[in-house]
Amino acid sequence: MEMLEPVFEILPAGRAFVERAVHSYDIHGTAYISRGVRIIYNDKKRKGQLTMKKYSWIGVDCVLDITRSITLGEYVQIAPKAMIFTHDSSRSMKNPVEKAVEVGDNAYIGAGAIVLAGVTIGENAIVGAGAVVTGDVEADAIVGGVPARVIGRR
């Protein structure tokens, strides 16, 4: 697990924290997780996988929910305070939504943006700061707003 060494310096309890928090992970040696990133999950018995491909980057104070898997493609950038959720917020629901999230190569997620369960963000897409992404984002699209809508193309 040498590829995680840079991550251990920024997560609270090093290797033990990563192994408890992330049941299954595949983090490329060039990927980077900034300080203050929180990894959460809805069910301690079932955790998804965190995959970060080469040169993917997660900014300060982001929240990653790994109830289901999160996959970040190559050169993905996630700006500070963004949140990615793979389950809905209701614990009382009999059938909660739990779906993986995928972010394509070269995509950018702006500061404070929220990506909800089941979303796929296409290659080269841009999610504006503060946007709430409730549905898939096409490749090369620029989205913004609440809920996020296409506002341009790359």
N, CA and C of each residue as an Amber inpcrd file, in Angstrom:
protein
   462
   0.8090000  -1.1990000   0.0000000   0.0000000   0.0000000   0.0000000
   0.8520000   1.2640000   0.0000000   2.0360000   1.2210000  -0.5270000
   2.9030000   2.3890000  -0.5580000   2.2670000   3.5560000  -1.2870000
   1.3880000   3.2850000  -2.2450000   0.7780000   4.3560000  -3.0180000
  -0.0380000   5.3000000  -2.1560000  -0.4080000   4.9040000  -0.9490000
  -1.2260000   5.7450000  -0.0820000  -0.4050000   6.6090000   0.8610000
   0.9020000   6.4970000   0.8560000   1.7150000   7.2330000   1.8250000
   1.4020000   8.7250000   1.8700000   1.2560000   9.4670000   0.7340000
   0.9250000  10.8880000   0.8420000  -0.4200000  11.1090000   1.5300000
  -1.3520000  10.1980000   1.3450000  -2.6700000  10.3130000   1.9600000
  -2.5610000  10.1940000   3.4660000  -1.7000000   9.3110000   3.9540000
  -1.6060000   9.0670000   5.3880000  -1.2110000  10.3200000   6.1560000
  -0.4390000  11.1900000   5.5450000   0.0030000  12.3960000   6.2320000
  -1.1400000  13.3770000   6.4620000  -2.2010000  13.2780000   5.6950000
  -3.2680000  14.2650000   5.8030000  -4.5290000  13.7200000   6.4400000
  -4.6380000  12.4160000   6.5670000  -5.8020000  11.8390000   7.2290000
  -5.4550000  11.5820000   8.6920000  -6.4190000  11.7530000   9.5970000
  -6.1750000  11.7820000  11.0360000  -5.3230000  10.6700000  11.6270000
  -5.5990000   9.4210000  11.3350000  -4.8740000   8.3520000  12.0250000
  -4.0840000   7.4780000  11.0700000  -3.6770000   8.0240000   9.9470000
  -2.8310000   7.3060000   9.0200000  -3.4670000   6.0700000   8.4220000
  -2.6320000   5.0460000   8.2240000  -3.0610000   3.8190000   7.5570000
  -4.2800000   3.1940000   8.2230000  -4.3200000   3.1410000   9.5320000
  -5.4500000   2.5240000  10.2320000  -6.7460000   3.2480000   9.9010000
  -6.7010000   4.5820000   9.8070000  -7.8950000   5.3540000   9.4730000
  -8.3900000   5.0050000   8.0740000  -7.4820000   4.9910000   7.1060000
  -7.8720000   4.6930000   5.7230000  -8.4770000   3.3040000   5.6370000
  -7.8540000   2.3220000   6.2760000  -8.3430000   0.9540000   6.1830000
  -9.6860000   0.7710000   6.8790000  -9.9520000   1.5160000   7.9540000
 -11.2610000   1.4540000   8.6100000 -12.3050000   2.2090000   7.7990000
 -11.9270000   3.3660000   7.2800000 -12.8890000   4.2330000   6.6040000
 -13.2080000   3.7490000   5.1960000 -12.2410000   3.2030000   4.5240000
 -12.4270000   2.8010000   3.1280000 -12.2200000   1.2980000   3.0400000
 -13.3140000   0.5700000   2.9360000 -13.2700000  -0.8870000   2.8920000
 -12.3950000  -1.3660000   1.7420000 -12.5470000  -0.7390000   0.6100000
 -11.7990000  -1.1320000  -0.5700000 -11.3620000   0.1450000  -1.2830000
 -10.1060000   0.2260000  -1.6430000  -9.6360000   1.4390000  -2.2860000
  -8.5950000   1.1200000  -3.3430000  -8.5100000   1.9940000  -4.3230000
  -7.5200000   1.9050000  -5.3790000  -7.1180000   3.3430000  -5.6820000
  -6.0870000   3.8040000  -5.0160000  -5.6650000   5.1930000  -5.1450000
  -4.3020000   5.2220000  -5.8200000  -4.2520000   5.8140000  -7.0160000
  -3.0140000   5.8770000  -7.7830000  -1.9710000   6.6850000  -7.0080000
  -0.7170000   6.3540000  -7.2010000   0.3670000   7.0210000  -6.4910000
   0.4800000   8.5080000  -6.7480000  -0.0720000   8.9920000  -7.8620000
  -0.0110000  10.4230000  -8.1670000  -1.2610000  11.1730000  -7.7140000
  -2.2510000  10.4580000  -7.1970000  -3.4880000  11.1030000  -6.7250000
  -3.2080000  11.8240000  -5.4130000  -4.0340000  12.8320000  -5.1090000
  -3.7940000  13.6420000  -3.9160000  -5.0960000  13.9170000  -3.1800000
  -5.0660000  13.7340000  -1.8710000  -6.2040000  14.0750000  -1.0170000
  -5.7300000  15.1510000  -0.0470000  -6.3560000  16.3160000  -0.0860000
  -5.9620000  17.4370000   0.7730000  -6.3870000  17.2180000   2.2170000
  -5.8990000  18.0630000   3.0920000  -6.2370000  17.9710000   4.5170000
  -7.7220000  18.2520000   4.7310000  -8.2560000  17.6800000   5.7840000
  -9.6320000  17.9510000   6.1640000 -10.6840000  17.1910000   5.3860000
 -10.2820000  16.3200000   4.4640000 -11.2590000  15.5300000   3.7100000
 -11.9070000  14.5320000   4.6600000 -13.2450000  14.4510000   4.6120000
 -13.9720000  13.5160000   5.4760000 -14.5580000  12.3970000   4.6380000
 -14.3230000  11.1710000   5.0800000 -14.8790000   9.9980000   4.4170000
 -15.9760000   9.4640000   5.3130000 -17.2010000   9.4100000   4.7690000
 -18.3500000   8.9630000   5.5530000 -19.0250000   7.7920000   4.8530000
 -19.8860000   7.0820000   5.5850000 -20.6630000   5.9910000   5.0060000
 -21.8830000   5.7670000   5.8660000 -22.9320000   5.2100000   5.2560000
 -24.2150000   5.0190000   5.9140000 -24.2950000   3.7060000   6.6750000
 -23.5190000   2.7200000   6.2740000 -23.6360000   1.3790000   6.8430000
 -22.2390000   0.8230000   7.0990000 -21.8860000   0.5910000   8.3500000
 -20.5460000   0.1130000   8.6920000 -20.2500000  -1.2680000   8.1250000
 -21.2820000  -2.0470000   7.8390000 -21.0740000  -3.4040000   7.3350000
 -20.8300000  -3.4220000   5.8300000 -21.3620000  -2.4250000   5.1280000
 -21.2180000  -2.3810000   3.6720000 -20.6240000  -1.0390000   3.2810000
 -19.4320000  -1.0760000   2.7560000 -18.7940000   0.1470000   2.2990000
 -18.4330000  -0.0170000   0.8330000 -18.5050000   1.0710000   0.1120000
 -18.1230000   1.0480000  -1.2900000 -16.6170000   1.1730000  -1.4400000
 -16.1910000   1.2910000  -2.6760000 -14.7750000   1.4360000  -2.9820000
 -14.4920000   2.8640000  -3.4120000 -13.3700000   3.4000000  -2.9810000
 -12.8860000   4.6890000  -3.4580000 -11.7940000   4.4120000  -4.4740000
 -11.9960000   4.8930000  -5.7110000 -11.0010000   4.7490000  -6.7650000
 -10.5880000   6.1370000  -7.2260000  -9.2880000   6.3920000  -7.1930000
  -8.7390000   7.6550000  -7.6820000  -7.6570000   7.3090000  -8.6960000
  -7.8930000   7.6710000  -9.9520000  -6.9130000   7.3810000 -10.9940000
  -5.8390000   8.4640000 -11.0140000  -4.8840000   8.3220000 -11.9300000
  -3.6960000   9.1700000 -11.8730000  -4.0140000  10.6640000 -11.9230000
  -3.2990000  11.3770000 -11.0920000  -3.3690000  12.8330000 -10.9560000
  -4.7470000  13.3620000 -10.5730000  -5.6170000  12.5350000 -10.0380000
  -6.8840000  13.0650000  -9.5120000  -6.5830000  13.7590000  -8.1910000
  -7.4210000  14.7390000  -7.8540000  -7.1160000  15.6210000  -6.7340000
  -8.3940000  15.9760000  -5.9980000  -8.3720000  15.8650000  -4.6710000
  -9.5180000  16.2270000  -3.8360000  -9.0890000  17.3650000  -2.9290000
  -9.8190000  18.4770000  -2.9910000  -9.4650000  19.6820000  -2.2520000
  -9.7990000  19.6330000  -0.7700000  -9.3980000  20.6760000  -0.0810000
  -9.5570000  20.8260000   1.3660000 -11.0280000  20.7410000   1.7770000
 -11.2880000  20.0290000   2.8650000 -12.6050000  19.9710000   3.5140000
 -13.7270000  19.3880000   2.6530000 -13.3940000  18.5370000   1.7080000
 -14.4330000  17.8480000   0.9320000 -15.0210000  16.7070000   1.7580000
 -16.2160000  16.2610000   1.3660000 -16.8670000  15.1210000   2.0080000
 -17.1100000  14.0620000   0.9400000 -16.6610000  12.8350000   1.2010000
 -16.8920000  11.7110000   0.2950000 -17.6870000  10.6530000   1.0400000
 -18.8480000  10.3150000   0.5200000 -19.7000000   9.2780000   1.1040000
 -19.4440000   7.9880000   0.3410000 -18.8740000   6.9920000   1.0020000
 -18.5710000   5.7340000   0.3170000 -19.5160000   4.6150000   0.7380000
 -20.7750000   4.9670000   0.9830000 -21.7720000   3.9170000   1.1860000
 -21.7770000   3.0200000  -0.0510000 -21.6440000   3.6190000  -1.2170000
 -21.4180000   2.9240000  -2.4820000 -20.1390000   3.4980000  -3.0800000
 -19.6750000   2.9550000  -4.1660000 -18.3750000   3.3280000  -4.7210000
 -18.3570000   4.7160000  -5.3520000 -17.1890000   5.3450000  -5.2520000
 -16.8970000   6.6010000  -5.9410000 -15.6700000   6.3440000  -6.7960000
 -15.7720000   6.6680000  -8.0980000 -14.6530000   6.5060000  -9.0190000
 -14.3150000   7.8600000  -9.6200000 -13.0740000   8.2850000  -9.4400000
 -12.5870000   9.5350000 -10.0130000 -11.6040000   9.1910000 -11.1150000
 -11.8740000   9.6610000 -12.3280000 -11.0110000   9.3890000 -13.4620000
  -9.6820000  10.1250000 -13.3670000  -8.9040000  10.0460000 -14.4330000
  -7.6040000  10.7090000 -14.4830000  -7.7800000  12.2240000 -14.5360000
  -6.9280000  12.9330000 -13.8290000  -6.8730000  14.3980000 -13.8260000
  -8.1590000  15.0640000 -13.3350000  -8.9610000  14.3660000 -12.5760000
 -10.1690000  14.9610000 -11.9870000  -9.7390000  15.9210000 -10.8830000
 -10.4030000  17.0670000 -10.8150000 -10.1530000  18.0230000  -9.7430000
 -11.4520000  18.2830000  -9.0020000 -11.4020000  18.1670000  -7.6880000
 -12.5610000  18.4730000  -6.8520000 -12.1420000  19.6090000  -5.9300000
 -12.7740000  20.7640000  -6.1020000 -12.4030000  21.9650000  -5.3550000
 -12.8350000  21.8590000  -3.8890000 -12.2930000  22.7300000  -3.0290000
 -12.5990000  22.6790000  -1.6000000 -14.0960000  22.7030000  -1.2830000
 -14.4390000  21.9720000  -0.2350000 -15.7770000  21.9150000   0.3550000
 -16.8480000  21.2880000  -0.5460000 -16.4360000  20.6420000  -1.6300000
 -17.4020000  19.9040000  -2.4510000 -17.7990000  18.6280000  -1.7130000
 -18.9830000  18.0980000  -2.0380000 -19.4740000  16.8800000  -1.3910000
 -19.9930000  15.9110000  -2.4420000 -19.6540000  14.6440000  -2.2850000
 -20.1640000  13.5900000  -3.1570000 -20.8620000  12.5700000  -2.2710000
 -22.1510000  12.3430000  -2.5480000 -22.9510000  11.4050000  -1.7610000
 -23.3500000  10.2060000  -2.6110000 -23.3110000   9.0030000  -2.0100000
 -23.7560000   7.7980000  -2.7100000 -24.9920000   7.1970000  -2.0540000
 -25.5720000   7.9060000  -1.0960000 -26.8510000   7.4810000  -0.5020000
 -27.6570000   8.7210000  -0.1500000 -28.9760000   8.5530000  -0.0330000
 -29.7950000   9.7000000   0.3540000 -29.6710000   9.9270000   1.8550000
 -30.2650000  10.9890000   2.3380000 -30.0350000  11.3800000   3.7320000
 -31.0030000  10.7740000   4.7270000 -31.9750000  10.0090000   4.2620000
 -32.9830000   9.4820000   5.1760000 -32.6370000   8.0800000   5.6490000
 -32.3950000   7.9170000   6.9460000 -32.1330000   6.5950000   7.5110000
 -33.4380000   5.8570000   7.7750000 -34.5580000   6.5820000   7.8260000
 -35.8270000   5.9530000   8.1830000 -36.5350000   5.3130000   6.9920000
 -36.0590000   5.5760000   5.7790000 -36.7000000   5.0200000   4.5900000
 -36.4600000   3.5170000   4.4990000 -37.4910000   2.7860000   4.0790000
 -37.3330000   1.3360000   3.9340000 -36.4280000   0.9860000   2.7640000
 -36.4660000   1.7860000   1.7220000 -35.6540000   1.5320000   0.5350000
 -34.8220000   2.7630000   0.1910000 -33.7700000   3.0240000   0.9490000
 -32.9720000   4.2170000   0.6690000 -32.2620000   4.0980000  -0.6760000
 -31.9810000   5.2360000  -1.2830000 -31.2370000   5.2740000  -2.5340000
 -29.7570000   5.1190000  -2.2020000 -29.1320000   4.1140000  -2.7670000
 -27.7010000   3.8940000  -2.6140000 -27.1450000   3.5370000  -3.9900000
 -26.4300000   4.4880000  -4.5990000 -25.8970000   4.2750000  -5.9450000
 -24.5050000   4.8760000  -6.0580000 -23.6640000   4.2310000  -6.8460000
 -22.2930000   4.6860000  -7.0700000 -22.2700000   6.0040000  -7.8390000
 -21.1570000   6.7210000  -7.7190000 -20.9160000   7.9640000  -8.4550000
 -19.6330000   7.7910000  -9.2550000 -19.6660000   8.2340000 -10.5170000
 -18.4850000   8.1830000 -11.3760000 -18.2050000   9.5650000 -11.9320000
 -16.9250000   9.9390000 -11.9290000 -16.4990000  11.2230000 -12.4710000
 -15.4640000  10.9260000 -13.5480000 -15.7510000  11.3580000 -14.7840000
 -14.8920000  11.0560000 -15.9230000 -13.5840000  11.8270000 -15.9300000
 -12.6640000  11.3840000 -16.7690000 -11.3470000  12.0050000 -16.8940000
 -11.4630000  13.5070000 -17.1620000 -10.5550000  14.2700000 -16.5680000
 -10.4300000  15.7200000 -16.7750000 -11.6340000  16.5340000 -16.3250000
 -12.5210000  15.9570000 -15.5550000 -13.6820000  16.7110000 -15.0640000
 -13.2680000  17.5820000 -13.8820000 -14.0480000  18.6380000 -13.6630000
 -13.7940000  19.5730000 -12.5630000 -15.0880000  19.7790000 -11.7950000
 -15.0150000  19.6610000 -10.4700000 -16.1670000  19.9150000  -9.6030000
 -15.8110000  21.1210000  -8.7490000 -16.6000000  22.1970000  -8.8830000
 -16.3020000  23.4630000  -8.2260000 -16.5160000  23.4530000  -6.7230000
 -16.0040000  24.4900000  -6.0790000 -16.0720000  24.6370000  -4.6250000
 -17.5120000  24.6090000  -4.1350000 -17.7530000  23.8170000  -3.1040000
 -19.0670000  23.7630000  -2.4830000 -20.1390000  23.0520000  -3.2850000
 -19.7830000  22.4710000  -4.4140000 -20.7690000  21.7360000  -5.2170000
 -21.1650000  20.4520000  -4.4970000 -22.3800000  19.9870000  -4.7800000
 -22.8870000  18.7460000  -4.1940000 -23.2770000  17.8110000  -5.3330000
 -22.7530000  16.5930000  -5.3040000 -23.0750000  15.5690000  -6.3000000
 -23.8450000  14.4730000  -5.5740000 -25.0500000  14.1780000  -6.0610000
 -25.9160000  13.2140000  -5.3840000 -25.7570000  11.7980000  -5.9360000
 -26.2950000  10.8300000  -5.2130000 -26.1640000   9.4030000  -5.5160000
 -26.5820000   9.0680000  -6.9400000 -25.8040000   8.2000000  -7.5760000
 -26.1380000   7.6770000  -8.8900000 -25.7070000   8.5350000 -10.0570000
 -25.0760000   9.6640000  -9.8070000 -24.6940000  10.5920000 -10.8690000
 -23.4170000  10.1240000 -11.5640000 -23.3880000  10.3100000 -12.8850000
 -22.1760000  10.1390000 -13.6710000 -21.8430000  11.4870000 -14.2800000
 -20.6270000  11.9440000 -14.0600000 -20.1570000  13.1990000 -14.6410000
 -19.2000000  12.8250000 -15.7580000 -19.5040000  13.2780000 -16.9710000
 -18.7380000  12.8890000 -18.1460000 -17.3580000  13.5180000 -18.2200000
 -16.5550000  12.9990000 -19.1440000 -15.2050000  13.5080000 -19.3620000
 -15.2420000  14.9870000 -19.7110000 -14.2830000  15.7330000 -19.1920000
 -14.0950000  17.1560000 -19.4790000 -15.2380000  18.0470000 -19.0140000
 -16.1570000  17.5250000 -18.2280000 -17.2810000  18.3290000 -17.7430000
 -16.8170000  19.2600000 -16.6240000 -17.5490000  20.3520000 -16.4610000
 -17.2880000  21.3040000 -15.3830000 -18.5720000  21.4820000 -14.5920000
 -18.4800000  21.3140000 -13.2780000 -19.6000000  21.5690000 -12.3730000
 -19.2680000  22.8640000 -11.6380000 -20.1180000  23.8710000 -11.7940000
 -19.8650000  25.1700000 -11.1870000 -19.9170000  25.1420000  -9.6700000
 -19.2770000  26.1280000  -9.0680000 -19.2570000  26.2560000  -7.6110000
 -20.6800000  26.3470000  -7.0750000 -20.9590000  25.6010000  -6.0220000
 -22.2590000  25.6540000  -5.3640000 -23.3820000  24.9260000  -6.0700000
 -23.1100000  24.3010000  -7.2000000 -24.1500000  23.5750000  -7.9400000
 -24.5770000  22.3260000  -7.1740000 -25.8220000  21.9040000  -7.3850000
 -26.3190000  20.6440000  -6.8310000 -26.6490000  19.7430000  -8.0140000
 -25.8480000  18.6970000  -8.1970000 -25.9800000  17.8140000  -9.3530000
 -26.8770000  16.6420000  -8.9770000 -28.0690000  16.6040000  -9.5820000
 -29.0540000  15.5660000  -9.2740000 -29.1710000  14.5210000 -10.3790000
 -28.5970000  14.8040000 -11.5490000 -28.6590000  13.8780000 -12.6790000
 -27.3350000  13.8710000 -13.4180000 -27.2100000  12.9730000 -14.3690000
 -25.9620000  12.8200000 -15.1130000 -25.5840000  14.0980000 -15.8530000
 -24.2670000  14.3020000 -16.0050000 -23.7140000  15.4440000 -16.7260000
 -22.9800000  14.8930000 -17.9400000 -23.3450000  15.3730000 -19.1200000
 -22.7220000  14.8970000 -20.3570000 -21.2690000  15.3310000 -20.4370000
 -20.4910000  14.5990000 -21.2280000 -19.1060000  14.9710000 -21.4900000
 -19.0660000  16.3820000 -22.0690000 -18.0760000  17.1570000 -21.6870000
 -17.8300000  18.5160000 -22.1760000 -18.8830000  19.5440000 -21.7700000
 -19.8400000  19.1730000 -20.9420000 -20.8710000  20.1200000 -20.5010000
 -20.3490000  20.9680000 -19.3470000 -20.8630000  22.1830000 -19.2610000
 -20.6340000  23.0570000 -18.1160000 -21.9870000  23.2210000 -17.4490000
 -22.0790000  22.8270000 -16.1780000 -23.3540000  22.9090000 -15.4690000
 -23.2140000  23.8010000 -14.2430000 -24.3360000  24.4110000 -13.8600000
 -24.3520000  25.2410000 -12.6660000 -25.7730000  25.3970000 -12.1740000
 -25.9210000  25.8600000 -10.9580000 -27.2350000  26.1400000 -10.3980000
 -27.7550000  25.0390000  -9.4980000 -28.9740000  25.3000000  -8.9770000
 -29.6490000  24.3690000  -8.0680000 -31.0700000  24.1750000  -8.5780000
 -31.4090000  23.0220000  -9.1220000 -30.4970000  21.9200000  -9.4670000
 -29.6270000  22.3030000 -10.6630000 -28.5200000  21.6100000 -10.8350000
 -27.5780000  21.9220000 -11.9130000 -28.2160000  21.7170000 -13.2800000
 -27.9850000  22.6850000 -14.1540000 -28.4550000  22.6480000 -15.5430000
 -27.2850000  23.0180000 -16.4540000 -27.3450000  22.5840000 -17.7070000
 -26.2910000  22.9210000 -18.6630000 -26.3330000  24.4250000 -18.9320000
 -25.1780000  25.0770000 -18.7590000 -25.0850000  26.5160000 -19.0210000
 -24.0560000  26.8160000 -20.1070000 -23.3830000  25.7780000 -20.6100000
 -22.4010000  25.9680000 -21.6660000 -21.7400000  24.6580000 -22.0390000
 -20.8050000  24.7590000 -22.9990000 -20.0340000  23.6040000 -23.4660000
 -18.5650000  23.9900000 -23.4800000 -17.7180000  23.0010000 -23.2890000
 -16.2660000  23.2390000 -23.3720000 -15.8110000  23.1750000 -24.8030000
